[in-house]
Amino acid sequence: MPFQVSKANAIASKALNYRIIKADLISSNIANIDTPGYKARDIDFAGALQKEVDKLYGTTKEKRLKLAKTDSKHLNPLYDDDLEGAVVFFRDGQDMRNDGNTVDLDVETTELAKNEMMYNATIAAMRRNSSIFRSVLDASSKV
């Protein structure tokens, strides 16, 4: 029986990747705080992770009409949902300065701190999960 990574570990791994993307976007926002016309960007973290969970557990609820292919040469349709990764969007609800920039340093530093705490919590959970797995393996090898 081949070794398989648990589904929870796979989801946590994707969550770490999305947290890194979010940190990069926040850093980019902070770096462009003085760029005229720059709009603060973010990712739909929950939506991206939900897509991964649905894909992994096969719980995707089909909400679109299936297109009929009447010829084998027809291409398969490409939907936004089929694209890998998280959706990047411009943050709404932030005040725009006179130069058109929407970056707010207080919001960005708060988001960065929150993102870092969630990243560290995910790492801690993955370590805990792997230590439990290792102890089970060690106990079963002594039998």
Backbone as a chain_set.jsonl record, in Angstrom:
{"seq": "MPFQVSKANAIASKALNYRIIKADLISSNIANIDTPGYKARDIDFAGALQKEVDKLYGTTKEKRLKLAKTDSKHLNPLYDDDLEGAVVFFRDGQDMRNDGNTVDLDVETTELAKNEMMYNATIAAMRRNSSIFRSVLDASSKV", "coords": {"N": [[0.849, -1.185, 0.0], [0.773, 2.107, -1.026], [2.258, 5.098, 0.351], [0.171, 7.714, 1.449], [-0.612, 11.127, 1.565], [-2.464, 12.817, 4.03], [-5.762, 14.162, 3.528], [-6.322, 16.456, 4.947], [-3.784, 17.449, 5.407], [-3.011, 18.076, 2.823], [-4.802, 20.138, 2.241], [-4.043, 21.998, 4.175], [-1.492, 22.546, 3.263], [-2.052, 23.82, 0.815], [-3.348, 26.024, 1.919], [-1.202, 27.294, 3.168], [0.244, 28.061, 0.895], [-1.564, 29.915, -0.226], [-1.578, 31.787, 1.815], [1.002, 32.776, 1.586], [0.846, 33.995, -0.921], [-1.012, 35.97, -0.267], [0.485, 37.464, 1.601], [2.477, 38.421, -0.087], [0.937, 40.077, -1.769], [0.028, 41.994, 0.08], [2.476, 43.096, 0.849], [3.203, 44.18, -1.591], [1.188, 46.094, -1.827], [1.891, 47.805, 0.296], [4.408, 48.612, -0.582], [3.68, 50.164, -2.729], [2.495, 52.422, -1.686], [2.833, 55.124, -2.138], [2.362, 55.421, -4.81], [0.753, 57.007, -7.368], [-2.67, 56.513, -8.199], [-2.653, 53.8, -7.648], [-4.315, 50.823, -6.762], [-5.339, 49.094, -3.896], [-4.785, 45.625, -3.496], [-6.063, 42.273, -3.004], [-6.638, 38.811, -2.05], [-9.182, 36.327, -2.562], [-9.238, 34.477, -0.112], [-10.749, 32.592, 1.395], [-12.551, 31.656, -0.537], [-10.803, 30.516, -2.436], [-9.642, 28.467, -0.923], [-11.904, 26.974, -0.331], [-12.537, 26.019, -2.877], [-10.425, 24.23, -3.212], [-10.959, 22.381, -1.166], [-13.445, 21.408, -2.031], [-12.64, 20.248, -4.442], [-10.888, 18.27, -3.534], [-12.483, 16.649, -1.86], [-14.538, 16.071, -3.535], [-16.964, 17.504, -3.533], [-18.083, 19.431, -5.09], [-20.606, 21.539, -6.152], [-22.432, 21.559, -8.935], [-23.237, 24.347, -10.735], [-23.658, 25.312, -13.172], [-24.732, 25.3, -16.579], [-24.26, 22.466, -18.523], [-22.315, 22.278, -21.425], [-22.992, 21.06, -24.634], [-21.058, 18.873, -26.593], [-20.813, 18.496, -29.874], [-19.034, 17.631, -31.665], [-15.901, 15.994, -31.894], [-13.785, 17.672, -32.187], [-14.382, 20.01, -30.975], [-13.585, 22.437, -28.518], [-13.137, 22.153, -24.978], [-15.104, 24.025, -22.655], [-13.836, 26.866, -20.864], [-13.977, 27.936, -17.651], [-14.062, 30.532, -15.142], [-13.873, 29.319, -12.668], [-12.331, 27.103, -13.14], [-9.727, 27.862, -13.25], [-6.515, 27.695, -11.808], [-5.546, 28.454, -8.452], [-5.892, 31.447, -6.413], [-8.324, 34.087, -6.596], [-7.504, 37.307, -7.476], [-8.344, 40.501, -6.346], [-9.475, 43.954, -6.359], [-9.516, 45.842, -3.422], [-12.49, 46.951, -1.938], [-14.229, 49.753, -0.465], [-12.313, 51.296, 0.746], [-10.924, 54.456, 1.498], [-10.166, 56.742, -1.063], [-7.303, 58.503, -1.879], [-6.382, 61.875, -2.862], [-4.684, 61.477, -5.026], [-5.624, 59.169, -6.139], [-4.841, 56.781, -5.02], [-5.477, 53.874, -3.064], [-4.358, 52.647, -0.871], [-4.1, 51.946, 2.517], [-2.113, 52.332, 5.209], [-2.532, 51.463, 7.861], [-4.555, 49.523, 7.565], [-3.223, 47.689, 5.924], [-0.99, 46.869, 7.492], [-2.328, 45.702, 9.618], [-3.683, 43.606, 8.284], [-1.437, 42.199, 7.402], [-0.283, 41.348, 9.829], [-2.374, 39.736, 10.815], [-2.47, 37.809, 8.796], [0.058, 36.655, 9.09], [-0.172, 35.507, 11.645], [-2.136, 33.55, 11.137], [-0.773, 31.998, 9.27], [1.34, 31.004, 10.859], [-0.192, 29.55, 12.714], [-1.27, 27.576, 11.059], [1.061, 26.231, 10.295], [1.829, 25.248, 12.825], [-0.319, 23.514, 13.344], [0.058, 21.65, 11.298], [2.521, 20.579, 12.043], [1.821, 19.385, 14.486], [0.009, 17.469, 13.579], [1.718, 15.894, 11.991], [3.463, 14.932, 13.953], [1.784, 13.31, 15.464], [1.178, 11.401, 13.547], [3.749, 10.332, 13.131], [4.203, 9.195, 15.679], [2.308, 7.165, 15.717], [3.275, 5.561, 13.649], [5.749, 4.84, 14.757], [4.883, 3.395, 17.02], [3.522, 1.283, 15.788], [5.583, -0.018, 14.511], [6.936, -1.258, 16.536], [5.494, -3.387, 17.271]], "CA": [[0.0, 0.0, 0.0], [1.627, 3.288, -1.096], [2.055, 6.153, 1.34], [-0.678, 8.801, 0.991], [-0.707, 12.283, 2.443], [-3.854, 12.998, 4.417], [-6.451, 15.26, 2.85], [-6.178, 17.656, 5.775], [-2.438, 17.962, 5.176], [-3.011, 18.679, 1.488], [-5.522, 21.407, 2.339], [-3.192, 22.908, 4.944], [-0.403, 22.932, 2.373], [-2.613, 24.835, -0.084], [-3.601, 27.222, 2.731], [0.084, 27.975, 3.325], [0.557, 28.705, -0.381], [-2.416, 31.091, -0.367], [-1.114, 32.781, 2.8], [2.204, 33.392, 1.018], [0.361, 34.901, -1.967], [-1.636, 37.118, 0.415], [1.569, 38.277, 2.16], [3.113, 39.115, -1.213], [0.05, 41.161, -2.197], [0.047, 43.042, 1.108], [3.78, 43.76, 0.717], [3.12, 44.989, -2.808], [0.355, 47.253, -1.498], [2.683, 48.72, 1.135], [5.472, 49.171, -1.416], [3.087, 51.131, -3.657], [1.676, 53.356, -0.916], [2.973, 56.468, -2.696], [2.172, 55.366, -6.257], [-0.548, 57.596, -7.744], [-3.607, 55.658, -8.923], [-2.534, 52.381, -7.276], [-5.463, 50.282, -6.017], [-4.962, 48.007, -2.998], [-5.251, 44.318, -3.971], [-6.166, 41.205, -2.015], [-7.135, 37.579, -2.656], [-10.329, 35.685, -1.923], [-8.611, 33.333, 0.532], [-11.762, 31.583, 1.753], [-13.069, 31.076, -1.77], [-9.774, 29.666, -3.026], [-9.502, 27.269, -0.097], [-13.123, 26.184, -0.503], [-12.379, 25.307, -4.151], [-9.513, 23.104, -2.984], [-11.683, 21.396, -0.355], [-14.442, 20.79, -2.909], [-11.935, 19.407, -5.404], [-10.308, 17.132, -2.819], [-13.533, 15.776, -1.334], [-15.54, 15.833, -4.57], [-18.245, 18.062, -3.098], [-18.428, 20.572, -5.931], [-21.996, 21.594, -6.581], [-22.469, 22.093, -10.296], [-24.218, 25.426, -10.831], [-23.678, 25.836, -14.528], [-25.298, 24.459, -17.614], [-23.252, 21.716, -19.266], [-22.351, 22.526, -22.853], [-22.945, 19.841, -25.436], [-20.019, 18.811, -27.618], [-21.363, 17.718, -30.984], [-17.923, 17.198, -32.499], [-14.727, 15.721, -31.053], [-12.821, 18.762, -32.36], [-14.789, 21.146, -30.151], [-12.802, 22.639, -27.31], [-13.875, 22.191, -23.722], [-15.229, 25.407, -22.18], [-12.995, 27.251, -19.743], [-14.678, 28.821, -16.722], [-13.193, 31.15, -14.139], [-13.701, 28.372, -11.565], [-11.365, 26.087, -13.516], [-8.384, 28.391, -13.148], [-5.833, 27.347, -10.561], [-5.152, 29.545, -7.577], [-6.851, 32.364, -5.821], [-8.743, 35.228, -7.4], [-7.01, 38.584, -6.964], [-9.328, 41.556, -6.578], [-9.202, 45.253, -5.755], [-10.297, 46.013, -2.202], [-13.508, 48.005, -1.929], [-14.545, 50.343, 0.83], [-11.232, 52.086, 1.312], [-10.919, 55.835, 1.009], [-9.195, 57.053, -2.099], [-6.664, 59.807, -1.681], [-6.482, 62.784, -4.012], [-3.917, 60.956, -6.156], [-6.266, 57.944, -6.617], [-4.29, 55.615, -4.331], [-6.393, 53.387, -2.03], [-3.617, 51.904, 0.148], [-4.14, 52.489, 3.871], [-1.044, 51.635, 5.928], [-3.096, 50.793, 9.032], [-5.248, 48.319, 7.094], [-2.231, 46.741, 5.395], [-0.199, 46.279, 8.576], [-3.24, 44.82, 10.35], [-3.864, 42.408, 7.459], [-0.174, 41.466, 7.394], [-0.156, 40.685, 11.131], [-3.392, 38.681, 10.866], [-2.041, 36.764, 7.867], [1.207, 35.976, 9.687], [-0.669, 34.653, 12.739], [-2.816, 32.4, 10.538], [0.287, 31.178, 8.673], [2.004, 30.297, 11.958], [-1.145, 28.583, 13.27], [-1.355, 26.459, 10.122], [2.326, 25.481, 10.442], [1.764, 24.53, 14.104], [-1.272, 22.407, 13.184], [0.687, 20.632, 10.444], [3.549, 19.909, 12.859], [1.118, 18.543, 15.443], [-0.534, 16.352, 12.818], [2.802, 15.01, 11.58], [4.015, 14.254, 15.131], [0.839, 12.24, 15.795], [1.372, 10.379, 12.521], [5.023, 9.67, 13.424], [4.085, 8.356, 16.879], [1.558, 5.964, 15.314], [4.203, 4.717, 12.894], [6.72, 4.267, 15.706], [4.201, 2.391, 17.848], [3.185, 0.093, 14.986], [6.814, -0.741, 14.137], [7.407, -1.986, 17.72], [4.622, -4.548, 17.483]], "C": [[0.889, 1.242, 0.0], [1.254, 4.31, -0.034], [1.197, 7.264, 0.742], [-0.705, 9.912, 2.037], [-2.179, 12.478, 2.78], [-4.451, 14.199, 3.684], [-6.303, 16.562, 3.631], [-4.802, 18.292, 5.563], [-2.347, 18.642, 3.811], [-3.704, 20.04, 1.505], [-4.686, 22.436, 3.106], [-2.024, 23.41, 4.094], [-0.865, 24.001, 1.383], [-2.871, 26.132, 0.679], [-2.305, 28.008, 2.938], [0.464, 28.708, 2.04], [-0.267, 29.98, -0.567], [-2.031, 32.178, 0.635], [0.13, 33.501, 2.285], [1.809, 34.386, -0.079], [-0.23, 36.16, -1.34], [-0.555, 38.031, 1.0], [2.284, 39.055, 1.058], [2.256, 40.288, -1.698], [0.048, 42.315, -1.2], [1.366, 43.812, 1.027], [3.81, 44.665, -0.507], [2.283, 46.243, -2.568], [1.152, 48.283, -0.703], [3.78, 49.387, 0.305], [4.946, 50.247, -2.358], [2.238, 52.177, -2.956], [1.738, 54.777, -1.483], [2.809, 56.509, -4.207], [0.795, 55.934, -6.608], [-1.396, 56.606, -8.546], [-3.533, 54.187, -8.565], [-3.733, 51.965, -6.431], [-4.986, 49.099, -5.177], [-5.581, 46.702, -3.481], [-5.253, 43.312, -2.824], [-6.59, 39.942, -2.75], [-8.35, 37.089, -1.879], [-9.824, 34.381, -1.312], [-9.623, 32.226, 0.816], [-12.311, 30.897, 0.505], [-12.086, 30.126, -2.418], [-9.623, 28.371, -2.242], [-10.732, 26.376, -0.218], [-13.084, 25.408, -1.816], [-11.501, 24.076, -3.973], [-10.196, 22.003, -2.182], [-12.704, 20.66, -1.223], [-13.786, 19.835, -3.9], [-11.433, 18.123, -4.731], [-11.362, 16.143, -2.347], [-14.643, 15.488, -2.353], [-16.911, 16.369, -4.212], [-18.67, 19.267, -3.919], [-19.876, 20.473, -6.368], [-22.039, 22.29, -7.932], [-23.585, 23.122, -10.415], [-24.308, 25.976, -12.244], [-24.227, 24.806, -15.494], [-24.168, 23.768, -18.368], [-23.415, 22.017, -20.755], [-22.22, 21.205, -23.594], [-21.819, 19.953, -26.452], [-20.542, 17.903, -28.727], [-20.279, 17.211, -31.92], [-16.705, 16.997, -31.599], [-13.68, 16.822, -31.16], [-13.199, 20.006, -31.562], [-13.908, 21.221, -28.909], [-13.704, 22.58, -26.092], [-13.975, 23.633, -23.25], [-14.303, 25.652, -20.99], [-13.763, 28.26, -18.908], [-13.679, 29.423, -15.757], [-12.91, 30.184, -13.001], [-12.607, 27.353, -11.858], [-9.927, 26.567, -13.365], [-7.792, 28.037, -11.795], [-5.571, 28.605, -9.747], [-6.288, 30.431, -7.134], [-7.159, 33.511, -6.767], [-8.254, 36.507, -6.721], [-8.04, 39.649, -7.316], [-8.854, 42.855, -5.941], [-10.097, 45.401, -4.537], [-11.261, 47.183, -2.328], [-13.598, 48.61, -0.538], [-13.42, 51.127, 1.463], [-11.263, 53.481, 0.695], [-9.819, 56.026, -0.02], [-8.619, 58.426, -1.806], [-6.818, 60.646, -2.937], [-5.746, 62.259, -5.242], [-4.484, 59.634, -6.688], [-5.761, 56.671, -5.962], [-5.238, 55.2, -3.207], [-5.687, 52.622, -0.912], [-3.678, 52.652, 1.472], [-3.147, 51.681, 4.704], [-1.569, 50.894, 7.155], [-3.787, 49.485, 8.642], [-4.228, 47.277, 6.662], [-1.417, 46.088, 6.509], [-1.058, 45.352, 9.437], [-3.449, 43.514, 9.6], [-2.598, 41.554, 7.443], [0.019, 40.705, 8.704], [-1.142, 39.522, 11.258], [-2.982, 37.503, 9.978], [-0.87, 35.961, 8.445], [0.775, 35.053, 10.832], [-1.346, 33.403, 12.186], [-1.809, 31.452, 9.882], [0.968, 30.345, 9.758], [1.091, 29.249, 12.598], [-1.273, 27.36, 12.363], [-0.103, 25.594, 10.196], [2.288, 24.648, 11.724], [0.82, 23.332, 14.006], [-0.669, 21.292, 12.338], [1.764, 19.87, 11.217], [2.907, 18.947, 13.851], [0.588, 17.282, 14.755], [0.569, 15.373, 12.424], [3.421, 14.286, 12.781], [3.093, 13.126, 15.588], [1.032, 11.081, 14.832], [2.662, 9.602, 12.783], [4.921, 8.755, 14.642], [3.305, 7.095, 16.584], [2.459, 5.014, 14.548], [5.223, 4.049, 13.813], [6.108, 3.17, 16.554], [3.892, 1.129, 17.046], [4.422, -0.671, 14.574], [7.355, -1.561, 15.313], [6.592, -3.247, 17.959], [5.191, -5.783, 16.875]], "O": [[1.682, 1.425, 0.924], [0.111, 4.385, 0.418], [1.472, 7.714, -0.371], [-0.808, 9.655, 3.236], [-3.043, 12.322, 1.918], [-3.742, 15.12, 3.278], [-6.174, 17.637, 3.045], [-4.671, 19.516, 5.541], [-1.68, 19.667, 3.666], [-3.247, 20.982, 0.858], [-4.631, 23.606, 2.727], [-1.622, 24.568, 4.203], [-0.152, 24.974, 1.14], [-2.639, 27.219, 0.149], [-2.306, 29.238, 2.89], [0.948, 29.839, 2.085], [0.257, 31.002, -1.01], [-2.147, 33.365, 0.331], [0.297, 34.698, 2.518], [2.364, 35.482, -0.161], [0.011, 37.272, -1.809], [-0.67, 39.253, 0.902], [2.653, 40.213, 1.251], [2.778, 41.36, -2.002], [0.064, 43.481, -1.595], [1.375, 45.039, 1.124], [4.365, 45.764, -0.474], [2.624, 47.324, -3.046], [1.098, 49.479, -0.988], [4.052, 50.577, 0.466], [5.691, 51.148, -2.745], [1.346, 52.76, -3.573], [0.791, 55.548, -1.322], [3.09, 57.534, -4.827], [-0.222, 55.388, -6.181], [-0.898, 55.944, -9.457], [-4.282, 53.389, -9.127], [-4.118, 52.669, -5.498], [-4.308, 48.206, -5.685], [-6.759, 46.665, -3.835], [-4.553, 43.471, -1.824], [-6.873, 39.991, -3.947], [-8.521, 37.397, -0.7], [-9.96, 33.313, -1.909], [-9.376, 31.059, 0.511], [-12.511, 29.682, 0.502], [-12.468, 29.058, -2.896], [-9.49, 27.298, -2.83], [-10.611, 25.151, -0.208], [-13.542, 24.267, -1.873], [-11.794, 23.01, -4.514], [-10.031, 20.821, -2.485], [-12.814, 19.436, -1.158], [-14.304, 18.751, -4.167], [-11.542, 17.033, -5.292], [-11.157, 14.932, -2.425], [-15.578, 14.744, -2.06], [-17.922, 15.753, -4.552], [-19.526, 20.041, -3.49], [-20.313, 19.447, -6.888], [-21.717, 23.473, -8.045], [-24.755, 22.795, -10.215], [-24.962, 26.992, -12.48], [-24.186, 23.601, -15.244], [-23.221, 24.423, -18.803], [-24.53, 22.009, -21.277], [-21.428, 20.342, -23.216], [-21.645, 20.99, -27.093], [-20.693, 16.696, -28.538], [-20.555, 16.456, -32.853], [-16.505, 17.751, -30.647], [-12.782, 16.904, -30.321], [-12.417, 20.953, -31.485], [-13.538, 20.201, -28.328], [-14.886, 22.915, -26.163], [-13.027, 24.399, -23.424], [-14.027, 24.741, -20.209], [-14.154, 29.316, -19.404], [-12.584, 28.893, -15.571], [-11.825, 30.218, -12.421], [-12.016, 26.796, -10.932], [-9.004, 25.753, -13.354], [-8.475, 28.073, -10.771], [-5.395, 29.69, -10.301], [-7.459, 30.201, -7.434], [-6.352, 33.857, -7.629], [-8.548, 36.758, -5.552], [-8.544, 39.696, -8.438], [-7.957, 42.861, -5.098], [-11.294, 45.122, -4.602], [-10.886, 48.269, -2.772], [-13.102, 48.044, 0.436], [-13.547, 51.581, 2.6], [-11.587, 53.651, -0.48], [-8.7, 55.538, 0.135], [-9.344, 59.38, -1.525], [-7.327, 60.173, -3.953], [-6.134, 62.557, -6.372], [-3.898, 59.035, -7.59], [-6.212, 55.581, -6.315], [-5.749, 56.05, -2.478], [-6.354, 52.005, -0.082], [-3.352, 53.837, 1.545], [-3.325, 50.476, 4.883], [-1.092, 49.801, 7.459], [-3.621, 48.464, 9.31], [-4.362, 46.102, 7.004], [-1.179, 44.881, 6.474], [-0.572, 44.334, 9.93], [-3.4, 42.438, 10.195], [-2.676, 40.326, 7.467], [0.438, 39.548, 8.693], [-0.786, 38.451, 11.75], [-3.131, 36.344, 10.364], [-0.817, 34.739, 8.304], [1.298, 33.948, 10.972], [-1.148, 32.309, 12.714], [-1.98, 30.234, 9.936], [1.15, 29.137, 9.604], [1.556, 28.176, 12.981], [-1.374, 26.234, 12.849], [-0.19, 24.367, 10.164], [2.67, 23.478, 11.716], [1.122, 22.258, 14.526], [-0.868, 20.113, 12.634], [1.901, 18.657, 11.063], [3.385, 17.828, 14.037], [0.705, 16.176, 15.282], [0.381, 14.159, 12.51], [3.861, 13.144, 12.646], [3.571, 12.09, 16.051], [1.048, 9.92, 15.241], [2.687, 8.375, 12.677], [5.486, 7.662, 14.643], [3.608, 6.045, 17.149], [2.42, 3.803, 14.765], [5.525, 2.863, 13.675], [6.732, 2.134, 16.784], [3.992, 0.022, 17.575], [4.333, -1.869, 14.308], [8.156, -2.471, 15.103], [6.974, -4.086, 18.774], [4.584, -6.85, 16.962]]}, "num_chains": 1, "name": "protein.A"}
